[in-house]
Amino acid sequence: MTRLNTKNIVLRRHLLKTMMGGSLLAVTGSVLTACSNSGPTYYTLSPIQGRLYNVTSSIIEVRTPSLAGFLDKDRIVSEISNNKLTLSSSDAWADNITNMIGRVMMLDLAQRLPNSRVFLQNQATQTTPQFYVEMDISRFNQDASGKAVVTADVVIRTDSDKPAQFNRLLTLEKVPADSSTQALVVALSQILGEIAETTAASLANLPSMPIVN
């Protein structure tokens, strides 16, 4: 009886160790799988439809925007308040943010100025622009109250080395539809559309770009 009991105890211990080892491997595998599948959600800015300006044909180059270094991040800046910058832990831009802002500005202007040719800086073209649109952006984020805020110094030149024909510092705010990152990105896109509206109206009023009757 003693031998059988001892043998049973040994077998039970061996079986328990095997089961525990298998369980540990299963749990570890699940954690690794969860970690390997985790990653950021990517967002893009979008062009916003606006008013059409019926003007004579012009050639417009949208230059790559200048963006404050603390905003030029892969992760979305979810908030800036009390001298503290907060980056989203799970949401990121799908492309370089300055490239996206320039592309959306180009698309916004092209929609508003259908008779004009609008293209991005460094885009392959043999055409000399009549106008250059520049933006220096110092705010492109959500503030402590939850509003989307964009501050941009917009400049229009007829020559890259000549004084500006138009120069205005714009600060625009918009309350997102809800507290989600998607709503914030939509609000930022809408603000860019408003900046494009002001820029298109200014281009239409320049002497070298008269309105067609």
matplotlib code that plots the C-alpha trace (Angstrom):
import matplotlib.pyplot as plt

x = [0.0, 2.8, 4.6, 1.4, 0.5, 4.0, 3.8, 0.4, 1.7, 4.7, 2.4, 0.0, 2.8, 4.2, 0.7, 0.1, 3.5, 2.7, -0.8, 0.6, 3.4, 0.9, -1.3, 1.6, 2.6, -1.0, -1.2, 2.2, 1.2, -2.0, -0.2, 2.4, -0.4, -2.2, 1.0, 1.9, -1.6, -1.7, -0.9, -2.0, -5.1, -4.2, -6.0, -5.9, -7.0, -9.6, -10.5, -13.7, -16.0, -16.4, -17.5, -16.4, -14.5, -15.1, -11.7, -9.4, -7.0, -3.9, -1.1, -0.7, 2.0, 1.2, 4.4, 5.1, 3.9, 6.2, 5.0, 6.2, 8.5, 6.5, 3.5, 5.5, 4.9, 3.8, 1.4, -1.5, -1.1, -4.3, -4.0, -1.8, -2.6, -0.7, 2.7, 2.1, 1.9, -0.1, 0.4, -2.2, -1.1, -3.1, -3.7, -1.3, -1.1, -1.2, 1.5, 3.9, 1.6, 3.2, 2.7, -0.9, -1.6, -0.1, -2.0, -5.3, -4.7, -3.9, -7.1, -9.2, -7.8, -8.2, -11.9, -12.5, -10.6, -11.7, -10.2, -6.8, -4.0, -3.0, -0.1, 2.3, 5.8, 8.3, 5.6, 6.9, 5.9, 7.6, 5.2, 6.3, 3.7, 2.1, 1.3, 2.9, 0.9, 2.8, 1.7, 3.6, 1.6, 2.2, -1.0, -2.6, -4.1, -6.8, -6.8, -7.7, -11.4, -11.6, -11.7, -9.6, -7.3, -5.2, -3.0, -1.5, 0.4, -0.8, 1.3, 0.7, 3.5, 3.8, 7.5, 9.2, 11.7, 9.4, 7.4, 4.0, 0.9, -1.2, -0.2, -2.6, -2.2, -5.3, -6.4, -9.5, -11.3, -14.0, -15.7, -15.4, -18.7, -17.5, -14.4, -13.1, -9.9, -11.9, -14.0, -10.9, -9.3, -12.6, -12.6, -9.0, -9.9, -12.8, -10.6, -8.1, -11.1, -11.9, -8.2, -8.5, -11.6, -9.8, -6.9, -9.0, -10.9, -7.6, -6.3, -9.5, -9.1, -5.4, -5.1, -3.3, -6.2, -9.3, -12.8, -14.5, -18.0]
y = [0.0, 2.4, 1.9, 2.4, 5.6, 6.9, 6.2, 7.8, 10.9, 11.2, 10.8, 13.4, 15.9, 15.3, 15.8, 19.0, 20.4, 19.6, 21.2, 24.3, 24.6, 24.3, 27.0, 29.3, 28.9, 29.5, 32.7, 33.9, 33.2, 35.2, 38.2, 38.1, 37.8, 40.8, 42.9, 42.0, 42.9, 46.3, 49.5, 53.0, 54.1, 56.3, 59.5, 61.8, 65.4, 65.9, 68.7, 70.7, 72.0, 75.8, 78.7, 78.8, 81.9, 82.6, 84.2, 84.2, 81.3, 81.5, 79.2, 78.8, 76.9, 75.9, 75.7, 73.1, 74.7, 75.6, 73.9, 74.5, 71.7, 70.6, 69.9, 68.0, 64.6, 61.2, 60.8, 63.3, 66.1, 65.6, 68.6, 71.6, 73.2, 74.6, 74.4, 70.7, 68.9, 65.6, 63.1, 60.5, 57.0, 55.2, 57.7, 58.8, 60.7, 58.5, 60.7, 63.5, 66.2, 69.1, 67.1, 66.5, 70.1, 71.2, 68.6, 69.5, 73.2, 72.6, 70.5, 73.1, 76.0, 73.9, 73.3, 77.0, 78.3, 75.9, 77.9, 77.9, 75.4, 74.7, 72.4, 71.6, 72.7, 70.3, 68.7, 67.9, 70.7, 73.0, 75.8, 79.0, 80.0, 83.4, 83.1, 81.4, 80.5, 80.0, 79.1, 79.3, 77.3, 77.8, 76.1, 72.9, 71.1, 70.9, 73.3, 72.7, 73.5, 70.9, 73.2, 72.6, 75.6, 76.6, 79.7, 80.3, 83.2, 83.1, 84.8, 85.2, 86.3, 86.9, 86.0, 83.9, 86.7, 89.7, 91.2, 89.7, 90.7, 89.4, 88.6, 87.8, 86.0, 83.9, 82.1, 80.0, 77.7, 75.0, 72.8, 69.1, 67.1, 64.9, 64.0, 61.5, 61.9, 61.5, 64.5, 66.5, 65.7, 66.6, 70.0, 70.7, 69.9, 72.3, 75.0, 74.4, 74.8, 78.2, 79.3, 78.2, 80.3, 83.4, 82.6, 82.0, 85.3, 87.1, 85.6, 86.6, 90.2, 90.6, 93.0, 90.4, 88.0, 89.9, 88.5, 87.5, 89.1]
z = [0.0, 0.9, -2.5, -4.4, -2.5, -3.0, -6.7, -7.0, -5.2, -7.6, -10.6, -9.3, -8.7, -12.2, -13.7, -11.7, -12.8, -16.4, -16.2, -14.5, -17.1, -19.9, -18.3, -17.9, -21.5, -22.6, -20.5, -21.7, -25.3, -24.9, -23.5, -26.3, -28.9, -27.4, -27.3, -30.9, -32.1, -30.3, -32.2, -32.8, -34.7, -37.6, -38.6, -41.7, -42.2, -44.9, -47.3, -46.6, -49.3, -49.5, -51.6, -55.3, -56.5, -60.2, -61.1, -64.0, -64.3, -62.1, -61.1, -57.3, -55.4, -51.8, -49.9, -47.2, -44.0, -41.2, -38.0, -34.4, -33.4, -30.4, -32.7, -35.3, -33.8, -35.1, -32.2, -32.1, -29.6, -27.6, -25.4, -24.4, -21.1, -18.1, -19.9, -20.4, -23.8, -23.8, -26.6, -27.4, -26.3, -29.0, -31.9, -34.5, -37.8, -40.9, -42.6, -41.7, -40.3, -42.2, -45.5, -44.6, -43.8, -47.1, -49.1, -47.5, -48.0, -51.7, -52.1, -50.3, -52.5, -55.7, -54.9, -54.1, -57.2, -59.9, -62.8, -61.3, -61.1, -57.5, -56.7, -53.8, -53.4, -54.9, -57.0, -60.5, -62.8, -65.3, -64.6, -62.8, -60.1, -60.1, -56.4, -53.5, -50.4, -47.2, -43.6, -40.3, -37.8, -34.1, -32.7, -34.1, -31.1, -28.5, -25.5, -21.9, -22.6, -25.3, -28.3, -31.4, -32.0, -35.0, -35.2, -38.6, -40.1, -43.8, -46.4, -50.2, -52.4, -56.2, -56.0, -53.4, -52.7, -52.8, -50.0, -49.2, -51.1, -48.2, -44.6, -41.8, -38.5, -37.9, -34.7, -35.2, -32.7, -33.1, -30.6, -31.6, -31.9, -29.0, -27.0, -29.5, -31.4, -34.7, -33.7, -32.9, -36.3, -38.1, -36.2, -37.2, -40.8, -40.7, -39.3, -42.2, -44.6, -43.0, -43.5, -47.1, -47.4, -46.2, -48.5, -51.6, -51.0, -50.7, -53.9, -55.7, -54.5, -55.6, -58.6, -60.8, -60.3, -61.2, -60.7, -63.9, -64.5]

ax = plt.figure().add_subplot(projection="3d")
ax.plot(x, y, z, "-o")
ax.set_aspect("equal")
plt.show()
